[in-house]
Amino acid sequence: MYDLGVFPFRIELVGAWVDHPFISGVLPGSVVTINVVNNFKLKSGLASSSRDVAKKLWSAGIPLVNLEENAKLLFDAENTPEKEYISGSEDHIGIIYPGITRTQYNGSYWPEEIESTQDPLLVAWLESVIKLVPISSRKENFNPRAIENLDRSLIRLLCESGELCWESIHKKDLFGFGEAINNSFEGKTKILPLTLTEEVEVARNIHLSSSYGVGISGAGGGGYLTVITEENIEDAVEPKIRILSQG
């Protein structure tokens, strides 16, 4: 069974790089993603390369059954032996699983736990408070890990953002949600300082004082800012979260 003609993008809300052992091997943590069906530009931190692999695997559309098994299949299909860099499994899980998903990592590339919800009330709330602000796509041959600062306190800040985000979404707590977004951004950009470009910093500061939190999806370096606000933002994209069932 397939979701005919549908190839979603993955938006990572918090927890970038926690799906890699160089982070979760220090401290366990989680990633929170949403599965969306908007049309986005490429090289924007939304797992477009994994999405392209999915199109080759399943030309009809994304599978609707055996979700974890098919997410593993997609992970293996993209991460071939000759590939220089591992694409983290949050991408493949985030593309396959509908709704909102939390993945818990503990030193491995594959999570020890996957939680997912398609609660229509939570989905509607999230769609109303996330604004995706486009910035320049990341540069070609961008290597975010060329400089690393594996400070344990920063890793803790990043790894714990997932649980705070997940709990805040379920409580519809804008303050906690925004805090999780900011903590994840701070942890990621201080651990991997090349992910914080001048454009990202300037654009983020424009929205920071008038929102609950501002992050950036994916590895960093460009794409879309995730601004947490109930207000409209000119030229921002509102996510359309893919949902298959009620509950």
Backbone hydrogen bonds in HBPLUS format (Angstrom, degrees):
<---DONOR---> <-ACCEPTOR-->    atom                        ^
c    i                          cat <-CA-CA->   ^        H-A-AA   ^      H-
h    n   atom  resd res      DA  || num        DHA   H-A  angle D-A-AA Bond
n    s   type  num  typ     dist DA aas  dist angle  dist       angle   num
A0064-LEU N   A0001-MET O   2.94 MM  63  5.53 159.0  1.98 137.5 135.9     1
A0003-ASP N   A0062-ILE O   2.70 MM  59  5.26 163.4  1.73 154.5 159.4     2
A0006-VAL N   A0003-ASP O   2.97 MM   3  5.61 160.2  2.01 145.3 144.9     3
A0005-GLY N   A0060-ALA O   2.64 MM  55  5.76 171.5  1.65 153.2 154.6     4
A0062-ILE N   A0006-VAL O   3.13 MM  56  6.11 151.5  2.21 159.2 165.8     5
A0009-PHE N   A0036-VAL O   2.84 MM  27  5.33 160.1  1.88 157.3 162.4     6
A0036-VAL N   A0009-PHE O   3.01 MM  27  5.33 163.1  2.04 147.6 151.8     7
A0010-ARG N   A0046-LEU O   3.27 MM  36  5.13 168.1  2.28 136.9 134.8     8
A0011-ILE N   A0034-ILE O   2.93 MM  23  5.25 174.2  1.93 159.4 161.3     9
A0034-ILE N   A0011-ILE O   2.81 MM  23  5.25 151.3  1.89 146.7 156.5    10
A0013-LEU N   A0032-VAL O   2.79 MM  19  5.58 154.9  1.85 152.5 161.1    11
A0032-VAL N   A0014-VAL O   3.18 MM  18  5.52 159.6  2.22 138.2 142.7    12
A0018-VAL N   A0015-GLY O   3.02 MM   3  5.53 163.2  2.05 137.0 139.7    13
A0020-HIS N   A0017-TRP O   3.04 MM   3  5.43 148.8  2.15 116.6 117.2    14
A0023-ILE N   A0020-HIS O   3.00 MM   3  5.81 163.1  2.03 125.7 130.9    15
A0024-SER N   A0020-HIS O   3.15 MM   4  6.36 153.2  2.22 154.7 153.6    16
A0025-GLY N   A0021-PRO O   2.79 MM   4  4.67 135.1  2.00 120.6 127.9    17
A0026-VAL N   A0023-ILE O   2.98 MM   3  5.60 158.0  2.03 116.5 123.4    18
A0027-LEU N   A0023-ILE O   3.35 MM   4  6.74 161.1  2.39 149.6 153.4    19
A0029-GLY N   A0105-TYR O   3.09 MM  76  5.50 153.0  2.16 142.5 150.8    20
A0105-TYR N   A0029-GLY O   2.73 MM  76  5.50 173.8  1.74 177.7 175.9    21
A0031-VAL N   A0103-THR O   2.91 MM  72  5.29 149.6  2.01 145.0 154.1    22
A0103-THR N   A0031-VAL O   2.91 MM  72  5.29 156.1  1.97 149.7 157.7    23
A0033-THR N   A0101-THR O   2.85 MM  68  5.33 160.2  1.89 154.9 161.4    24
A0101-THR N   A0033-THR O   2.92 MM  68  5.33 169.9  1.93 154.7 157.4    25
A0035-ASN N   A0099-GLY O   3.06 MM  64  5.52 154.9  2.13 158.8 165.5    26
A0242-ARG N   A0035-ASN O   2.76 MM 207  5.72 163.2  1.78 150.4 156.4    27
A0037-VAL N   A0240-LYS O   2.97 MM 203  5.76 154.4  2.04 157.2 163.4    28
A0138-ARG N   A0043-LYS O   3.27 MM  95  6.05 151.5  2.36 164.4 165.9    29
A0051-ARG N   A0047-ALA O   3.00 MM   4  6.24 150.4  2.09 145.8 154.9    30
A0052-ASP N   A0048-SER O   2.96 MM   4  6.19 145.6  2.08 140.5 148.7    31
A0053-VAL N   A0049-SER O   3.18 MM   4  6.52 149.9  2.27 141.2 148.5    32
A0054-ALA N   A0050-SER O   2.97 MM   4  6.28 152.4  2.05 145.1 153.1    33
A0055-LYS N   A0051-ARG O   3.04 MM   4  6.37 147.2  2.15 145.1 153.1    34
A0056-LYS N   A0052-ASP O   3.32 MM   4  6.66 143.9  2.46 138.9 147.4    35
A0056-LYS N   A0053-VAL O   3.08 MM   3  5.19 124.5  2.40  97.6 111.6    36
A0057-LEU N   A0053-VAL O   2.99 MM   4  6.33 150.0  2.08 149.0 158.0    37
A0058-TRP N   A0054-ALA O   2.86 MM   4  5.94 170.6  1.87 158.2 160.1    38
A0061-GLY N   A0058-TRP O   3.22 MM   3  5.63 134.6  2.44 108.6 118.9    39
A0070-ASN N   A0066-ASN O   2.89 MM   4  6.07 159.8  1.93 156.7 162.8    40
A0071-ALA N   A0067-LEU O   2.83 MM   4  6.01 147.5  1.94 147.2 156.8    41
A0072-LYS N   A0068-GLU O   2.93 MM   4  6.18 154.0  2.00 149.7 156.0    42
A0073-LEU N   A0069-GLU O   3.01 MM   4  6.29 149.1  2.11 139.7 148.7    43
A0074-LEU N   A0070-ASN O   2.96 MM   4  6.18 153.5  2.03 143.2 149.5    44
A0075-PHE N   A0071-ALA O   2.92 MM   4  6.17 155.9  1.98 145.2 152.0    45
A0076-ASP N   A0072-LYS O   2.94 MM   4  6.17 164.2  1.96 152.7 155.9    46
A0077-ALA N   A0073-LEU O   2.92 MM   4  6.09 150.8  2.01 142.9 151.7    47
A0078-GLU N   A0074-LEU O   3.04 MM   4  6.26 150.0  2.13 148.9 155.1    48
A0079-ASN N   A0075-PHE O   2.95 MM   4  6.05 162.6  1.99 150.1 155.7    49
A0083-LYS N   A0080-THR O   2.96 MM   3  5.43 162.9  1.99 120.2 125.9    50
A0091-ASP N   A0088-GLY O   3.12 MM   3  6.04 155.6  2.19 123.1 127.5    51
A0093-ILE N   A0089-SER O   2.95 MM   4  6.07 172.8  1.95 161.9 164.1    52
A0094-GLY N   A0090-GLU O   2.83 MM   4  5.56 149.1  1.92 131.1 141.3    53
A0095-ILE N   A0091-ASP O   3.03 MM   4  6.17 132.7  2.26 135.8 146.7    54
A0096-ILE N   A0092-HIS O   3.16 MM   4  6.28 153.7  2.23 140.5 147.0    55
A0097-TYR N   A0093-ILE O   2.89 MM   4  5.82 173.2  1.89 159.6 161.9    56
A0099-GLY N   A0242-ARG O   2.77 MM 143  5.60 143.2  1.91 158.6 169.9    57
A0100-ILE N   A0117-THR O   2.93 MM  17  5.37 169.3  1.95 161.0 163.2    58
A0117-THR N   A0100-ILE O   2.85 MM  17  5.37 156.7  1.91 154.7 162.6    59
A0102-ARG N   A0115-GLU O   2.76 MM  13  5.12 160.2  1.79 147.2 154.1    60
A0115-GLU N   A0102-ARG O   2.85 MM  13  5.12 173.0  1.85 160.7 163.1    61
A0104-GLN N   A0113-GLU O   2.93 MM   9  5.15 166.9  1.95 149.0 153.1    62
A0112-GLU N   A0104-GLN O   2.75 MM   8  5.78 142.9  1.89 159.1 171.6    63
A0123-VAL N   A0119-ASP O   2.92 MM   4  6.16 164.1  1.95 160.1 165.5    64
A0124-ALA N   A0120-PRO O   2.95 MM   4  5.97 161.5  1.98 139.0 144.1    65
A0125-TRP N   A0121-LEU O   3.03 MM   4  6.16 155.3  2.09 139.8 146.9    66
A0126-LEU N   A0122-LEU O   2.90 MM   4  6.12 167.3  1.92 153.5 156.6    67
A0127-GLU N   A0123-VAL O   2.94 MM   4  6.15 165.6  1.96 154.0 158.1    68
A0128-SER N   A0124-ALA O   3.16 MM   4  6.31 135.3  2.37 137.1 147.9    69
A0128-SER N   A0125-TRP O   3.05 MM   3  5.18 131.0  2.30  98.2 111.7    70
A0129-VAL N   A0126-LEU O   3.11 MM   3  5.34 145.7  2.23 105.1 114.7    71
A0130-ILE N   A0126-LEU O   3.12 MM   4  6.09 130.8  2.37 159.3 166.9    72
A0229-THR N   A0129-VAL O   2.89 MM 100  4.99 146.3  2.00 140.4 146.5    73
A0131-LYS N   A0227-VAL O   2.86 MM  96  5.08 158.2  1.91 151.1 157.6    74
A0227-VAL N   A0131-LYS O   2.83 MM  96  5.08 170.2  1.84 161.2 158.0    75
A0132-LEU N   A0237-VAL O   2.79 MM 105  4.82 169.0  1.80 147.4 150.1    76
A0237-VAL N   A0132-LEU O   2.77 MM 105  4.82 163.8  1.80 136.1 140.3    77
A0133-VAL N   A0225-LEU O   2.91 MM  92  4.98 151.6  2.00 139.4 146.4    78
A0225-LEU N   A0133-VAL O   2.87 MM  92  4.98 162.6  1.90 146.2 144.7    79
A0135-ILE N   A0223-GLY O   2.93 MM  88  5.41 166.0  1.95 149.7 147.4    80
A0223-GLY N   A0136-SER O   2.90 MM  87  5.80 142.4  2.04 127.6 133.2    81
A0146-ALA N   A0143-ASN O   3.25 MM   3  5.72 161.3  2.28 122.5 121.5    82
A0149-ASN N   A0191-ILE O   2.73 MM  42  4.53 144.9  1.85 138.1 144.0    83
A0154-LEU N   A0151-ASP O   3.12 MM   3  5.42 124.3  2.45 104.0 117.5    84
A0155-ILE N   A0151-ASP O   3.02 MM   4  6.34 157.5  2.07 154.6 161.7    85
A0156-ARG N   A0152-ARG O   2.88 MM   4  6.11 152.8  1.96 146.5 154.0    86
A0157-LEU N   A0153-SER O   3.06 MM   4  6.26 156.6  2.12 138.6 144.6    87
A0158-LEU N   A0154-LEU O   3.00 MM   4  6.27 159.8  2.04 149.4 154.1    88
A0159-CYS N   A0155-ILE O   2.80 MM   4  5.93 169.7  1.81 153.9 157.3    89
A0160-GLU N   A0156-ARG O   2.90 MM   4  5.88 158.7  1.95 152.7 156.9    90
A0161-SER N   A0158-LEU O   3.25 MM   3  5.40 149.0  2.35 101.4 110.4    91
A0164-LEU N   A0160-GLU O   3.39 MM   4  6.63 171.5  2.40 152.3 154.6    92
A0165-CYS N   A0161-SER O   2.89 MM   4  5.97 156.0  1.95 144.8 151.8    93
A0166-TRP N   A0162-GLY O   2.93 MM   4  6.10 168.3  1.94 152.8 155.6    94
A0167-GLU N   A0163-GLU O   2.95 MM   4  6.09 169.5  1.96 154.5 157.3    95
A0168-SER N   A0164-LEU O   2.94 MM   4  5.97 157.3  1.99 144.3 151.3    96
A0169-ILE N   A0165-CYS O   2.90 MM   4  6.11 155.3  1.96 153.3 159.4    97
A0170-HIS N   A0166-TRP O   3.19 MM   4  6.43 162.5  2.22 146.2 150.4    98
A0171-LYS N   A0167-GLU O   3.05 MM   4  6.30 133.2  2.28 140.1 152.9    99
A0171-LYS N   A0168-SER O   3.22 MM   3  5.01 129.9  2.49  90.0 103.3   100
A0172-LYS N   A0168-SER O   2.85 MM   4  5.75 109.4  2.35 134.8 152.4   101
A0173-ASP N   A0168-SER O   2.84 MM   5  4.85 166.0  1.86 145.2 148.3   102
A0172-LYS N   A0169-ILE O   3.03 MM   3  4.82 148.8  2.13  97.4 107.3   103
A0177-PHE N   A0173-ASP O   2.93 MM   4  6.04 158.6  1.97 151.4 158.5   104
A0178-GLY N   A0174-LEU O   2.87 MM   4  5.94 164.2  1.89 145.7 150.1   105
A0179-GLU N   A0175-PHE O   2.95 MM   4  6.13 153.2  2.02 143.4 151.2   106
A0180-ALA N   A0176-GLY O   2.96 MM   4  6.18 156.4  2.01 146.4 152.2   107
A0181-ILE N   A0177-PHE O   3.02 MM   4  6.33 159.1  2.06 150.5 156.1   108
A0182-ASN N   A0178-GLY O   2.95 MM   4  6.19 162.8  1.98 150.9 155.1   109
A0183-ASN N   A0179-GLU O   2.81 MM   4  5.99 160.7  1.85 152.5 158.3   110
A0184-SER N   A0180-ALA O   2.95 MM   4  6.06 162.8  1.98 149.8 154.3   111
A0185-PHE N   A0181-ILE O   3.04 MM   4  6.24 160.3  2.08 145.9 151.5   112
A0186-GLU N   A0182-ASN O   2.88 MM   4  6.07 167.2  1.89 153.4 156.9   113
A0187-GLY N   A0183-ASN O   2.88 MM   4  6.01 167.6  1.89 151.6 155.4   114
A0188-LYS N   A0184-SER O   2.91 MM   4  6.01 171.9  1.91 153.0 155.7   115
A0189-THR N   A0185-PHE O   2.94 MM   4  6.00 172.3  1.94 154.7 157.3   116
A0190-LYS N   A0186-GLU O   3.06 MM   4  6.02 140.4  2.22 143.1 151.9   117
A0191-ILE N   A0187-GLY O   2.97 MM   4  6.02 150.2  2.06 147.7 155.9   118
A0192-LEU N   A0188-LYS O   2.85 MM   4  5.91 160.5  1.88 150.5 156.6   119
A0195-THR N   A0192-LEU O   2.99 MM   3  5.91 167.1  2.01 130.2 134.3   120
A0196-LEU N   A0193-PRO O   3.16 MM   3  5.65 162.9  2.19 112.6 117.8   121
A0201-GLU N   A0197-THR O   3.02 MM   4  6.28 165.9  2.04 154.3 157.8   122
A0202-VAL N   A0198-GLU O   2.94 MM   4  6.11 167.7  1.96 154.8 157.9   123
A0203-ALA N   A0199-GLU O   2.91 MM   4  5.99 170.6  1.92 153.6 156.8   124
A0204-ARG N   A0200-VAL O   2.85 MM   4  5.89 157.3  1.90 147.7 154.8   125
A0205-ASN N   A0201-GLU O   3.01 MM   4  6.14 160.7  2.05 147.2 152.1   126
A0206-ILE N   A0202-VAL O   3.24 MM   4  6.50 140.1  2.41 142.7 152.5   127
A0207-HIS N   A0204-ARG O   3.07 MM   3  5.52 130.1  2.33 108.0 119.4   128
A0208-LEU N   A0204-ARG O   2.97 MM   4  5.97 132.5  2.20 149.0 163.4   129
A0210-SER N   A0207-HIS O   3.28 MM   3  5.57 139.2  2.46 104.9 115.7   130
A0212-TYR N   A0228-ILE O   2.84 MM  16  5.37 168.5  1.85 170.5 169.0   131
A0228-ILE N   A0213-GLY O   2.88 MM  15  5.26 169.0  1.89 164.2 162.8   132
A0215-GLY N   A0226-THR O   2.96 MM  11  4.99 160.2  2.00 132.5 138.4   133
A0226-THR N   A0215-GLY O   2.89 MM  11  4.99 157.9  1.94 114.7 122.1   134
A0236-ALA N   A0233-ILE O   3.08 MM   3  5.46 161.3  2.12 131.1 131.9   135
